[in-house]
Structure formats: C-alpha cells, structure tokens
Amino acid sequence: MKRLFFTLLSIFAIGNLVAQELNVNVTVNTPKLQTADPALFTNLETAISEFYANMKWTEDVYEAEERINVNINITISEEKTVRDFRGEMTIQATRPVFGSDYEAVILNHVDKDFNFTYEQFQPVQYTSNSFNDNLTSMLAFYAYVILGLDADTFSALGGDKHFQLAQEIVNLVPQSVASSVRGWRSVDNPRNRYWMIENLLTPRIQPMRQALYDYHRLGLDQMGKEPDVARVFIMDSMEKIATVDRNYPNSMIIQMFAVSKSTEVISIFMQGTQEQKKKAADIMIRFDASNARKFNILKR
C-alpha cells in the first residue's frame, strides 16, 4: 500500500510538472446567429478551452504562477452553412511584471480572417508535422506565437524555436486550403498570419526582438525598484524599435507593438521628464499615426 501511495504521489507530481504553459479563457460570441444551434458554439467554447488546457506545447516546466494568461474572444459574423463559419478572433496575452501585480500585454491582435469548419462535439486536436483542419492550425499557430513573444521578453531572441514551429504550421497548410480561406498566404492581406511570422523571423526584425527583451526585462521588471533607470532602458528600447521601423517601414510586428503597448507607454512616461514624454509620443505616433491624438497627451 505504501508503494502504491508513493507511486500515485509521483504521478500527481509529474502531472503538475508538465502543467500547460497557457492559461486560456475563451469566449465565443454569436451576435448574428440565425440558423445554427446555439449549443454548437457553447461546445466550441469548451472544446477550444480543453484544447489549450490539455496540450503541452514545450519541454519547459511552468509553475502555475508562470503560465501565460491569454484571453481569446471569437465573434461569429457569418454562417456559411450549418458547419462552416466566418468571423474574427481577438487574442490578448500578458506576462507578469516582477515585483508587482501588473501584467504587461505582449500580444493584442485581431485576426479578421477566422474561417473554420466545426460540428457539435467535434474534438479539437493538434498533431505536429501535419495539417488537421483550419481551426486547429489557427489555434496552434497563435499558441506558438504567444510562447515566442513571452520567451523574447525573458531572454534575448528566446522565442526562435516557438516562431519556427509557428512557421511550420503555415507551411503545412495545403494550397487548396490556403487558397480558399484567407490568412495563410502573402497575397491575401499585408496584416495576416503569413506576415506576422515572416516579420518575427526575418533578420531585419531581430534588433526589435532584442529591444523587446530590454523593454521588459531591463525596463518593466525594474520599475518597482528604480523607475527612473527603468524608463531610460524602455526609452532606449523604443528608439531601437524606431530604427527598425525606418529600415523596415510599415512592418506588421511594429504596428502590433504599438497596439499592445500604447496605454502602457503613456502610463510609464507620464512620470518621466518632458524630454522623455515628447520623445515617447513622437515614437509612438510614428508607429501608429492614426492614434496620434491618444499620444499627444504626453506633450502637454
């Protein structure tokens, strides 16, 4: 009995050690639902939640408090058939900031090409090195992108292996599928999954990914101890990203940075010097000119 007890205890401990990396909250909205059974979307919500909860994406060990918090909001805009749907998916992922209860947004993105086929009680299953269906590929793709972005904030260029796996998912999508559902090809849209992973892996963007480490690890994680020093590191990282923007103008990943960090940057530099405020505003306006009014608050 004692041996059985310790065997069960070991199994329990191992189960905890391989706890999933992502803590995902999923919501499915159907504002224009007309024909499909509402229970199908309730089941879809559960299936996606279980997909992330049961999948082990890496060989790394994540403690419960280290898991990456992710909110996924899917809005169904069109019922093509009783099993084929079109909509958009909003993904927001955060990472904790040391010495505080604040969580920094590392991804805040809307995928407007969320097309998928789903039948009630259909399991959502991912198999590496193969294509199962469009829904699974999209969910797995964003899992690896989130893991890569999180890793980049804790070690310089630490997300490489995750981004490469996300690129493999793109490459495995059959041409017949990629031509019928948008999001996987360069010609579909300059702001889609193809270009997201292209940006993250191209050498032209590497200085920005290095700057993401500086921004988070040397900047945000030190704000509680030395806020003035931390602001200097954050400003320096933003200037490096601005240099990348000049060399690779209108790149998707830099615009994603602006969307994810706009509120955070304003909050950080509202307590900075006038020179820092102006410089931060000018940089963010360069990244996201459509929201210039939002950043002008730093110039007052």
N, C-alpha and C positions, 0 to 999 in steps of 0.2 A: 504493500500500500504506500509505504514511504517513497519507494522508487517511482511509482505511478504519480504520486503527488509532485515530485520534483520534475518528472517528465512533462506533466501538464503545465507546471510553472514555467519551464523553459520554453515551451511552445508559446505561451502567453507573452513571455518577454520578447521572443523573436518577433511575434506579431506586432508588438509595439515598436520594435526597432525598424521594421520595414513600413511604418506608417506612411501613408501617402504624403507627397510633397505639397499638394494643393488642397486648400480648404475652400471649396467652391459652393457658392449659393446661386441657385438657378431659378429664374422666373420666366415663364412663358406667357405672353400677353396675346390676346386674340380680339382686338377691337373691331375687326371687320368680319368676324366669323359668320358664315351663312349656312353652310351645308354639313361640314364635318362635325362629328360627335365631340363635344367639349371634353369628354373623358379621355379622348386621344391625346390632347395636349397636356392634361394632368399626368398621364402616363409618360409622355415625352419628358416632362419636367423631372419626374422621378428617375427615368432611365438615364438622363444626362447626369444627374446628381450621383447616381450609383456608378456610372462610368468613371467619373473622376475620383470617387471615393475608393473604388476597388483597384484602380490602376496604379502600378508602381512604375514611375517614369525614369528613374535614375537608380544608380547603385549607391547613392549617398544616403546617409542616415539623417533623418529630420526628426527632431524632437517636436512634440505637439505645438509648442510655442513658436517654433521656427517655420511652421508651414506657411505658405504664401496665401494670403486671403484674396479670393477672387469673387467678383460679382458678375454674373452673366445674365443679361436681360435680352430675351428674344421676343421680337414683335412680329407676328404673322400678318402680312399685308395682303396676301393673295392666296386663295385656294385654287390651284390649277386643276386638281382632281381631288378625289377623296383621300389620296395618299401623297400628292405632290404639292409642295408649298413654297412660297417665296416670302422673304421678309428681310429683317436686318437683325444683327446681333451686336449688342454693346458689351464690351469686355473692359472691366476695370480691375487692375491688380495692384496690390500695395505691399510694401515691405516695412517692417518696424524700424524706427529710428532709435538708436541706442540712448539709454538714459532718459527716455520719455515714453509717454503713452501715445505719441503721434505716429501715424503710419503714412509714409510717403507714397504717392501714386507713381508707379513705374510704367503703367500702361493704362490709357484711357482712349479706347478706339471703338469706332462704329464700323462694322463690316456690313455694307449695304448690299452685298451680293450673297445673301444667305439663302441659297436654294437647296432643298433637300426632299427626299422621299422617306416617309415614315408610316408604318402601320401599327395599330394599337398592340401593345405587349411585345413589340419587336425589340430585342436586346440591342444595345449599342456596344459593339465590340471592336477593339482595335488590334490588328496584327501587324507587327513591324515588318517592313520589306514587302508589303502587299497592299493592294487597294481593296477595301471592303465596300464602301459607299461614300457618297459625298459628305454626308453629315458627320460620319466618324472621322474622315480626313480633316475636316474643318476644326473639329473639337481637338483632335490630337495636334494639329498644326499650332493652334494657339496655346496649348499646354507647353509645347517646347519653346515657343517664343517667350512666354512668361518666365519659364525657368531660365532661359538665356539672359533675359533682361535683369532678372533678380541676381543671377550669378555675376553679371558685369558690374553690379553695384557693390559687390563684396570682394572681388578680385579683378585685376586689370585683364580685360578680354576673357574673363572666365566663362562667358556664355558660348564660346565657339562650338563645343560639342553639341549643345542643345540646338543652336541655329542650324548646324549641319543636318541634324535629324529632321528639323522642320523643312529644310530644303529637299531632303529625300522624299518627304510626303508630297511636296509639289511635283517632283519629278515622276512620282509613281502614279499620278492621276492620268488615266488613259486619255488619249487625244479625243476619243469620241465623247468622253465626259466633259473634258475641258472646253470643247467647242460648243457644248450645249448648256453649260452653266457657267456663269461669269465668275471671275475671281482668281483663276489659276494661270492665266496667260498674260504676257506683257502687253498684248494689243487690246485687252479688254478694258483696262482702266489704269491710269497712271498712279492710282492710290488703292492698290489691291494687295492680295496675299503674295503674288509673284514679286511685286516691287518692294514689299516690306522685307522679305527675306533677302532679296538682292541687295538692298541697302545695308542690311545688318552684316552681310558677309563680304561686301566689296572692300578692298583695301582703302578706298577713298574715305570710307566712313570710320575706319579704325581709330583715328585720333578723337573722334567724337565718343566712341565707346570707352576709350581711356578716360575721357573727360567725365563720363558718367560715374566712373569709379571715384574720381577726385571729388565730384559734386556730392556724392552720397557718403562715402567712407571718410574722406578728409574734411568734408563740409558739414553736411547734415548731422552725421553721427557725433560731431564735436560741438554742435550748437549749445548743448546744455552746459558744457564746461567753459568754452571760450568762444562766445558768439562772434566777437569782432574778428578773431582769427579765422573762424569758420566761414564768415562772409567773404573774406579775402580768397579763400580756396574756391568757394562757389562762384565768385565773380571770375576768377581765373579760368575755371572750367567752362563757364558760359562764353568767355572770349575765344576759347579754343573751338567750341562748337560753332561760333560765328565764323571762324576761319574756314572750317569745313564747309559751312554754308556758302561761302564765297567760291570755294573750289568745286562744289557740287550743288549748285543753286536749285532750289525747289525740291530737294530730296524729301521723300515721304517721311523718313525717320526723324528728320529735324522738325518737321511740322507736328509729328506725333509728340515729340518732346515738348513743344510749345503748348499743345493742348493739355498734356498731362501735368505740366509744371506751372502754368500761368498763375493760378491762385497762390501756389506755394512761393514762387519767386516774389510776388508782390508782398506777401507776408514777411519774408526774410529781409527784404531791403527797405521796408517801411521804417525799420530801426537803423538803417545804415546812414552813411554820410550823404550829403547832397550829390556829391560826385558819383557815389555808388548807385544812388537812386536813378540818376539820369542815365548812367551807362546801362544799368539793368533794363530800364524802359526802352532805350534805343535798340538794344539787342533783341528783346522780345518782340518789339514792333517789326524788326527786320524778319523775324521768324514767322510772325503771324500778323501781317498788316491789317487784316480785316477786323482785328480786335484792338486796334491802336488806342481807342478811347479807354479801354479797360486798363491799359498800362500807363496811360498819361497821368494817372493818379500819383505815380511815383515822381512826377516832375513838379508837383505843386509845392 
